[in-house]
Amino acid sequence: MIKMNIILFTVIVLIYLVVTLYLGYRGWKGTKNAEDYLVAGKKIHPWIMALSYGATFISTSAIVGFGGTAGVYGMGLLWLTFLNIFLGIFIAFVFYGKRTRKIGHNLGALTFPELLGKRFNSKFIQWFSGLVIFLGMPLYASVVLIGAARFVETTLGPIGMNYDIALMVLAIITAAYVVYGGLKGVIYTDALQGVIMFIGMIILLFMTYTQLGGITAAHQALTNMADKVPASAAKAGMTGWTTAPIFNSPWWWTLFSTIVLGVGIGVLAVPQLCVRFLTVKSNRELNRAVPMGGLFILMMTGVAFVVGALTNVYFFQQDGKISIQETVTAALPNGNSDSIIPIFINRALNGNEWFIYVFMLTLLAAAMSTLSSQFHVQGSALGRDIYETLTGRKGHNSILITRLGILLSIIIAVVLGYILPANIIARGTSVFFGLCAASFLSMYTLGLFWKRVTREGAIAGLVIGAVADVFLFVFMHSAESKPLGIAKMVLRRDTLLTEMPWPVVDPVVIALPLALVVTVVVSLMTTADKRQVEKSFKGV
């Protein structure tokens, strides 16, 4: 029976992959020039764009990584769902998206760094932004790969599929349609994958509540487990899985500054999402995309976080253990939150083997939709934003360099997937989103809404934000500074400031306001290019 199920699942996956590759082929057939390859010809249907935006935004890092993190931190992660919908969909589409689309079209921008560079008439801004993306995104891409590979390993391990093989296969399949299909291929496949993800998460929520005796019983049981909080977590400020941590405690700062705020605000300046606004032909399409985008994000993150927290109820009822204790191994004495969702799916729903396969297909779709956009943006950053800007050469060579950049990005992500430690998925995502917010958000926001901002101000904010964020990760934020060890070598201690709460304050809380202040102050001290401003805001 198991063999028949494995065969059936293999057939389903092969059909899915064939359809995915066909859509990539359709994208390739419809790609005639750089505009087609980089912004899909600017004629994408709003619902397709919304599904592509959501599928790109939500990946295995959200479902597996942040779902597992919810198993540790509890329902407090639902604040991130709120920010994702309010900022990542409503504010992003209605306010940022419309101006991004119009200004981008006025300036002929085909990538996010090119939009920023042309808005301020600065080649430096374009190639430096491209460099930040190309160097920073591999961490995010690798954790998405890790999330999918971990679930495949957990599910298909009995038939010989290990983590290393799963990681490589996923990367190769994604590369097959991204390199040639361009953004059209990416968006077409994203839409398909978004539908699969939506259906899978609805089934997951239903079956979780069924397993735990219903909505009321499940949530009440989780509330009643407050006395099961581990002593180390309680000391750090945790009070339960349905209550907020103690204000100003390490647990509070990690939950709200790193997990909620870092990702919740960073979404406004993530390149692979911002470039989606350039793919529609009018602002009307962006308005029409809001309901679909909001519903999609609600079902993806809301379900992942609720189910992640409720895994504690299941594991405690079964084994008398909380979720993080279920993931303990000899190699990981403190547990691995990245394994919580895969273990829950494979154990709690073992009697519904068909759903395990459906959910693995959901995770494949989630991983591939996000990876394809990440690799596309990294490739375009190298080809369009760095190579073209620094050499002045355009045309076929640029597309070739872009495709080589995609392949290089995939290789880097795979290598990182093999060497990164456990419990990295949620943290790696937060690091990249925080870097985008610190580097880009101040000049991007002011560039869209304040005509007085200058090139000098934008450059100052970009450089200060990026440098401050990286510096704080290396020398201040203990979650990264300890493993890196650079602070230990230079300062003889793990962090620059050891007094609480500084070691647990996320870098974006400091770097983003600093970049914003610098951008404003330098802009007030310099003069804006009136001709460039008029050109940018024509018709806005």
C-alpha positions in Angstrom: 0.0 0.0 0.0 2.8 2.4 0.9 4.6 1.7 -2.4 1.4 2.4 -4.3 1.0 5.7 -2.4 4.6 6.6 -3.1 4.1 5.8 -6.8 0.9 7.8 -6.9 2.6 10.7 -5.2 5.5 10.5 -7.6 3.1 10.7 -10.5 1.4 13.7 -9.0 4.7 15.5 -8.4 5.8 14.7 -12.0 2.6 16.2 -13.4 3.1 19.3 -11.2 6.7 19.7 -12.4 5.7 19.2 -16.1 3.0 21.9 -15.8 5.5 24.2 -14.0 8.1 23.7 -16.7 5.4 24.3 -19.4 4.5 27.6 -17.8 8.2 28.5 -17.7 8.3 27.6 -21.4 5.3 29.9 -22.0 7.2 32.7 -20.3 10.2 32.0 -22.5 8.1 32.1 -25.7 6.6 35.4 -24.6 10.0 36.9 -23.7 11.2 39.0 -26.7 13.3 41.8 -24.9 14.6 43.0 -21.6 11.2 44.5 -20.6 9.6 41.1 -21.0 12.4 39.3 -19.2 12.5 41.7 -16.2 9.0 43.1 -15.7 6.8 40.6 -17.8 5.9 43.2 -20.4 3.9 45.3 -17.9 0.6 43.6 -18.8 0.0 41.0 -16.0 -3.6 40.5 -14.8 -4.1 41.9 -11.3 -5.2 38.6 -9.8 -2.2 36.8 -11.3 0.0 39.6 -10.0 -1.6 39.3 -6.5 -1.1 35.5 -6.4 2.5 35.9 -7.7 3.2 38.6 -5.0 1.7 36.4 -2.3 3.4 33.2 -3.4 6.7 35.1 -3.7 6.2 36.6 -0.2 5.1 33.4 1.5 7.5 30.5 1.3 8.7 27.6 3.3 10.3 30.1 5.6 6.9 31.3 6.6 5.2 27.9 6.7 8.0 25.8 8.1 10.3 28.3 9.7 7.9 30.8 11.2 5.3 28.1 11.8 7.9 26.3 13.9 8.8 29.6 15.6 5.1 30.0 16.5 5.5 26.6 18.2 8.1 28.3 20.4 6.8 31.8 20.8 3.0 31.2 20.5 0.2 33.2 19.1 2.1 36.5 19.4 3.3 35.9 15.8 -0.2 36.7 14.6 0.8 40.4 15.0 3.1 39.6 12.0 0.1 38.4 10.0 -1.6 41.7 10.8 1.4 43.7 9.6 1.8 41.6 6.5 -1.7 42.3 5.5 -1.9 46.0 6.5 1.6 47.0 5.4 2.5 44.3 3.0 -0.7 44.3 1.0 -2.9 47.4 1.7 -0.3 50.1 2.2 2.1 48.5 -0.3 -0.5 48.1 -3.1 -2.6 51.3 -2.5 0.1 53.8 -1.6 3.6 52.5 -2.5 2.5 50.3 -5.5 0.7 53.1 -7.4 3.6 55.5 -7.2 6.2 52.8 -7.8 4.4 51.8 -11.0 3.9 55.3 -12.3 7.3 56.6 -11.5 8.9 53.4 -12.7 7.1 53.8 -16.0 8.0 57.5 -16.3 11.7 56.6 -15.9 11.7 53.4 -17.8 12.9 51.4 -14.8 12.9 47.6 -15.1 14.3 46.6 -11.7 14.0 47.9 -8.1 17.6 49.2 -7.9 17.1 50.8 -11.3 14.0 52.6 -10.1 15.9 54.0 -7.1 18.9 54.9 -9.3 16.9 56.7 -11.9 14.7 58.4 -9.4 17.8 60.1 -8.0 19.8 60.1 -11.2 22.5 58.1 -9.6 24.4 55.2 -11.0 26.0 54.6 -7.6 22.6 54.0 -6.0 21.7 51.5 -8.7 24.8 49.4 -8.6 25.3 49.6 -4.8 21.6 48.6 -4.3 22.2 45.7 -6.7 25.2 44.7 -4.7 23.3 44.7 -1.4 20.7 42.5 -3.0 23.1 40.1 -4.7 25.2 39.7 -1.5 22.3 39.7 1.0 19.7 37.5 -0.7 21.6 34.2 -0.8 20.9 33.8 3.0 17.2 34.2 2.4 17.2 31.9 -0.6 19.1 29.2 1.3 16.6 29.2 4.2 13.7 28.7 1.8 15.5 25.8 0.2 16.3 24.4 3.7 12.6 24.6 4.7 11.4 22.5 1.7 14.3 20.1 1.9 13.7 19.4 5.6 10.0 18.5 5.0 10.9 16.3 2.0 13.6 14.5 4.1 11.1 14.0 7.0 8.4 12.6 4.7 10.4 10.6 2.1 13.3 9.6 4.3 12.1 5.9 4.6 12.5 5.5 0.9 16.0 6.9 0.7 15.4 10.7 0.1 17.8 12.5 2.4 18.3 16.2 3.0 21.2 16.6 0.7 19.5 15.1 -2.3 16.3 17.0 -1.7 18.1 20.3 -1.5 19.9 19.7 -4.8 16.8 18.5 -6.7 14.7 21.5 -5.6 17.4 23.9 -6.8 17.9 22.2 -10.2 14.1 22.2 -10.9 13.7 25.8 -10.0 16.7 26.8 -12.1 15.2 25.0 -15.1 12.4 27.5 -15.6 13.8 30.7 -14.1 16.9 31.0 -16.2 15.0 31.0 -19.5 11.5 32.0 -18.6 12.4 35.4 -17.0 9.7 37.2 -14.9 6.9 36.0 -17.1 7.8 32.4 -16.4 8.2 33.2 -12.8 4.8 34.9 -12.5 2.9 32.2 -14.4 4.3 29.5 -12.2 3.8 31.6 -9.1 0.1 31.8 -9.8 -0.2 28.1 -10.1 1.8 27.5 -7.0 -0.2 30.1 -5.1 -3.4 28.2 -5.8 -1.9 25.0 -4.6 -0.6 26.7 -1.4 -4.0 28.2 -0.7 -5.8 24.8 -0.9 -3.1 23.0 1.1 -3.3 25.5 4.0 -7.1 25.4 4.2 -6.9 21.6 4.5 -4.1 21.8 7.1 -6.2 24.2 9.3 -9.3 22.0 9.1 -7.4 18.8 9.9 -5.5 20.3 12.8 -8.7 21.4 14.5 -10.2 18.1 13.8 -7.2 16.3 15.4 -7.4 18.5 18.5 -11.2 18.3 19.1 -12.3 21.6 17.6 -11.4 25.3 17.6 -12.5 26.1 21.2 -11.0 22.9 22.7 -7.7 23.4 20.9 -7.2 27.0 22.0 -8.4 26.5 25.5 -5.9 23.6 25.9 -3.1 25.8 24.6 -4.1 28.5 27.1 -4.1 26.0 30.0 -0.5 25.0 29.2 1.0 28.2 30.5 2.5 26.3 33.4 4.4 24.1 30.9 6.6 27.0 29.8 10.2 25.9 30.1 12.2 27.5 33.0 14.7 29.1 30.6 11.9 30.7 28.5 10.1 31.9 31.6 13.3 33.5 32.8 13.6 35.2 29.5 10.1 36.6 29.8 7.7 34.1 28.3 4.3 33.8 30.0 2.5 31.3 27.8 1.6 30.5 24.2 -1.5 32.7 24.1 -0.3 35.6 26.2 2.2 38.4 25.5 5.8 38.1 27.0 6.8 40.4 29.8 7.4 43.8 28.4 11.1 44.7 27.8 12.2 41.2 28.4 14.6 39.3 26.0 11.6 37.2 24.9 9.5 40.4 24.2 12.3 42.0 22.2 13.0 38.9 20.1 9.3 38.4 19.3 8.4 42.0 18.5 11.6 43.6 17.2 13.1 40.8 15.3 10.2 38.5 14.2 7.3 40.9 14.0 8.8 44.3 13.3 11.8 43.2 11.2 9.7 41.2 8.7 6.5 43.3 9.0 8.2 46.5 8.0 10.8 45.1 5.8 8.2 43.8 3.4 7.7 47.3 2.0 11.2 47.3 0.6 11.9 43.8 -0.5 13.0 44.0 -4.1 11.3 40.9 -5.5 8.0 42.2 -4.2 8.4 45.8 -5.2 9.2 44.9 -8.8 5.7 43.2 -9.0 4.2 46.7 -9.1 5.9 47.4 -12.4 4.2 44.4 -14.1 0.6 45.8 -14.3 -0.6 48.4 -16.8 -2.5 50.8 -14.5 -3.3 51.7 -10.9 -6.8 50.2 -11.2 -5.2 46.7 -11.4 -3.4 47.3 -8.1 -6.7 48.2 -6.4 -8.3 45.0 -7.8 -5.4 43.0 -6.5 -5.8 44.0 -2.8 -8.6 41.6 -1.8 -6.9 38.6 -3.4 -3.6 39.5 -1.9 -5.0 40.1 1.6 -7.0 36.9 1.7 -3.9 34.9 0.5 -1.6 36.3 3.1 -4.2 35.7 5.8 -4.6 32.0 4.9 -0.8 31.5 4.5 0.7 33.2 7.6 -2.4 33.0 9.8 -2.8 29.3 9.4 0.9 28.6 9.7 1.2 30.6 13.0 -2.0 29.1 14.5 -1.1 25.6 13.6 2.5 26.1 14.8 1.4 27.2 18.2 -1.2 24.4 18.5 1.4 21.8 17.9 2.2 22.2 21.6 -1.2 20.8 22.4 -0.8 17.8 20.2 2.7 16.8 21.4 1.8 17.4 25.0 -1.4 15.2 24.7 0.6 12.5 23.0 3.9 12.5 24.8 3.7 15.0 27.7 6.2 17.2 25.8 6.0 20.7 24.2 6.9 21.2 20.6 10.5 22.2 21.0 11.2 19.1 23.2 9.8 16.9 20.4 12.6 18.0 18.1 15.5 17.3 20.5 18.3 15.1 19.1 21.8 14.2 20.2 23.1 16.8 17.7 20.7 19.5 18.7 20.3 19.5 22.5 18.2 22.7 22.5 15.8 21.4 19.9 15.2 22.5 16.3 12.2 24.7 15.7 12.6 24.2 11.9 11.5 20.6 12.4 8.3 21.2 14.4 5.9 21.6 11.4 7.4 18.6 9.5 7.3 16.3 12.5 3.7 17.4 13.4 2.4 16.8 9.9 4.0 13.4 9.6 2.9 12.2 13.1 -0.4 13.9 13.7 -1.7 13.3 10.3 -0.2 9.9 9.7 -3.6 8.3 9.3 -4.2 10.6 6.3 -1.2 9.8 4.2 -2.7 11.5 1.2 -2.6 14.8 3.0 1.1 14.5 3.9 1.7 14.3 0.1 -0.7 17.1 -0.6 1.1 19.2 2.0 4.5 18.4 0.6 3.2 19.5 -2.8 2.1 22.7 -1.0 5.6 23.2 0.4 7.2 22.5 -3.0 5.0 25.2 -4.5 5.8 27.6 -1.6 9.5 27.0 -2.0 9.7 27.2 -5.7 7.5 30.3 -6.0 9.7 32.2 -3.7 13.0 30.8 -4.9 12.2 31.6 -8.5 11.7 35.3 -7.7 14.7 35.4 -5.4 17.0 33.9 -8.1 15.4 36.2 -10.8 16.0 39.3 -8.7 19.6 38.3 -7.8 20.4 37.6 -11.5 18.9 40.9 -12.6 20.8 42.7 -9.9 24.1 41.3 -11.3 23.2 41.7 -15.0 21.1 44.8 -15.1 22.1 46.8 -12.0 25.7 46.0 -11.5 27.1 44.9 -14.9 25.2 47.3 -17.2 25.6 50.3 -14.8 29.4 49.8 -14.3 30.2 48.9 -17.9 27.6 50.8 -19.9 27.0 47.7 -22.0 23.4 46.7 -22.7 21.4 44.3 -24.8 22.1 40.6 -25.2 25.2 40.6 -23.0 23.1 41.9 -20.1 20.6 39.1 -20.4 23.4 36.6 -20.6 25.0 38.0 -17.4 21.6 38.0 -15.7 21.2 34.3 -16.5 24.7 33.6 -15.3 23.9 35.5 -12.1 20.8 33.3 -11.6 23.0 30.2 -11.9 25.6 31.7 -9.5 22.8 32.6 -7.0 21.5 29.1 -7.1 25.0 27.6 -6.4 25.5 30.0 -3.5 22.1 29.1 -2.0 22.8 25.4 -2.3 26.2 25.7 -0.6 24.7 27.7 2.2 21.9 25.2 2.6 24.5 22.5 3.3 26.5 24.5 5.9 24.0 26.7 7.8 23.0 25.7 11.3 19.6 24.5 12.6 16.9 27.0 13.7 18.0 29.3 10.9 14.9 29.6 8.7 12.9 32.3 10.5 16.1 34.1 11.6 17.6 34.1 8.1 14.4 35.6 6.7 14.3 38.3 9.4 17.9 39.2 8.7 17.3 39.8 5.0 14.0 41.7 5.5 15.7 43.9 8.1 18.6 44.6 5.7 16.2 45.7 3.0 14.4 48.0 5.4 17.6 49.5 6.7 19.1 50.0 3.3 16.2 50.9 1.0 13.1 51.9 2.9 14.0 55.5 3.8 15.1 56.6 0.3 12.4 54.5 -1.4 9.6 56.0 0.8 10.9 59.6 0.6 11.6 59.2 -3.1 8.0 58.3 -3.7 6.3 60.9 -1.4 8.7 63.8 -0.9 10.0 65.8 -3.8 12.5 67.6 -1.7 14.7 64.5 -1.0 18.0 64.7 -2.9 20.5 62.4 -4.5 23.0 63.1 -1.8 20.5 62.4 0.9 19.4 59.1 -0.7 23.1 58.0 -1.1 23.8 58.8 2.6 20.8 57.0 3.9 21.5 53.9 1.7 25.1 53.6 2.8 24.5 54.4 6.5 21.5 52.1 6.7 23.3 49.2 5.1 26.5 49.6 7.0 24.8 50.1 10.3 22.6 47.1 9.9 25.5 44.8 9.0 27.6 46.3 11.8 24.9 45.7 14.4 24.4 42.1 13.2 28.1 41.4 13.5 28.8 43.2 16.8 25.6 43.8 18.7 22.7 41.4 18.0 23.7 38.3 20.0 21.7 35.8 17.9 24.1 36.5 15.0 27.2 38.0 16.7 27.8 34.9 18.8 27.8 32.3 16.0 29.8 34.6 13.7 32.5 35.1 16.4 33.9 38.3 14.9 32.9 40.3 17.9 34.6 37.8 20.2 37.9 38.1 18.2 37.8 41.9 18.1 36.2 42.9 21.4 36.9 39.8 23.5 33.2 39.5 24.2 30.1 38.4 22.3 28.5 41.8 21.9 29.6 45.4 21.9 27.0 46.3 24.6 26.2 43.6 27.1 23.6 45.5 29.2 20.0 44.4 28.5 18.1 44.9 26.3 20.8 45.8 23.7 21.9 42.3 22.8 18.3 41.3 21.8 17.3 44.6 20.1 17.0 43.9 16.4 19.4 46.0 14.2 16.5 47.3 12.1 15.1 49.2 15.2 18.3 51.2 15.2 19.5 51.2 11.6 16.2 52.2 9.9 15.6 55.4 12.0 19.2 56.3 11.6 19.0 55.9 7.8 15.8 58.0 7.7 17.3 60.8 9.8 20.5 60.9 7.7 18.5 61.0 4.5 16.3 63.9 5.6 19.1 65.9 7.2 21.5 65.6 4.2 18.6 66.3 1.8 17.8 69.6 3.7 21.4 70.6 3.3 21.5 69.9 -0.5 19.5 70.7 -3.5 17.1 68.4 -5.4 17.4 68.0 -9.2 14.2 69.8 -10.3 14.2 68.3 -13.8 14.6 64.8 -12.5 11.8 65.4 -10.0 9.4 66.7 -12.7 10.2 63.8 -14.9 9.7 61.3 -12.1 6.4 62.7 -10.8 4.8 63.5 -14.2 1.2 62.3 -14.0 1.5 61.3 -10.3 
